[in-house]
Amino acid sequence: MILSLEAVTGGYGEIDILNGVDLALEAGSILTVAGTNGAGKSTLAKAVVGLLPRVGGQIRLDGHDIAGLPAEERARAGIGYVPQVANVFPSLTIEENLAVVEGVVDRRGRIGALYEMFPALAERRRFRAQSLSGGERQQLAFARALMTAPRVMVLDEPTAALAPSRVADSFERIATLARTGIAVLLIEQRARQALAISHRGAILDGGKVALIGPAADLLADETAARLFLGAG
Ligand SMILES: Nc1ncnc2c1ncn2[C@@H]1O[C@H](COP(=O)(O)OP(=O)(O)OP(=O)(O)O)[C@@H](O)[C@H]1O
């Protein structure tokens, strides 16, 4: 397992939002985390990447406990993150947004590879990020996270800001990413579509994993479907 969580707790103030989460993710696989609003999905993403003020339990990357490391060190260790609200620098150009990412080996080569993966960004490389659509900004945030060649990508609702016509493309890109060996922790409201490209799925409820298993089993599980998967 490239990433494993054991009895992870944590929250923002006194109250725990995560109440003992156990999860494991294999290299090159996609694990979808679904659940109702407020279940703690974004909080879980923050716990993994190091942005939650208070975390307990164990978070292991390649067997090493990283729960005590600050976000920059987790990024350096191989964890990429695309938050729900795309974090790009609006006044910088697309190329500058990629060029300013720290800790990159072979910056030119990396930017070239990412332009191949995101042709829309390549076309607009000299434009400021503020001129991009929501979906393009998401692509830029994605590309920024990939600059450091992460081994694990944590994606918090990557399709939320997309026009419906772009959603399938985005899921396809995520599937491609996993085929390159990157492990993907995918937080999604569009649970059915996300599970369709995932190896495993977990349902978070009240800050705990209520159900976990192969994605196909979750899709076929009537209780999961009724309670958690919704129409998406
Ligand atoms: N920065 C914060 N400070 C305090 N409480 C927060 C903060 N962010 C989230 N919460 C609370 O933590 C709980 C879980 O929120 P979280 O965003 O993790 O849920 P979620 O499952 O991602 O939901 P959604 O799908 O709506 O994003 C909610 O009760 C929310 O109000």
The ligand as an ORCA input file, in Angstrom:
! r2SCAN-3c Opt
* xyz 0 1
  N     -12.449     25.360      8.251
  C     -13.393     24.804      9.017
  N     -13.586     25.180     10.286
  C     -14.517     24.605     11.069
  N     -15.339     23.626     10.659
  C     -15.224     23.215      9.395
  C     -14.252     23.775      8.500
  N     -14.373     23.155      7.315
  C     -15.361     22.246      7.451
  N     -15.876     22.278      8.693
  C     -16.960     21.416      9.200
  O     -16.536     20.075      9.104
  C     -17.636     19.236      8.731
  C     -17.252     18.382      7.549
  O     -16.969     19.226      6.452
  P     -16.302     18.696      5.119
  O     -16.092     19.895      4.244
  O     -15.150     17.849      5.428
  O     -17.452     17.795      4.545
  P     -17.629     17.181      3.107
  O     -17.989     15.766      3.308
  O     -16.428     17.480      2.279
  O     -18.869     17.959      2.567
  P     -19.100     18.681      1.163
  O     -19.410     17.601      0.222
  O     -20.270     19.568      1.476
  O     -17.836     19.431      0.844
  C     -18.826     20.156      8.492
  O     -19.632     20.127      9.636
  C     -18.196     21.518      8.334
  O     -19.052     22.521      8.789
*
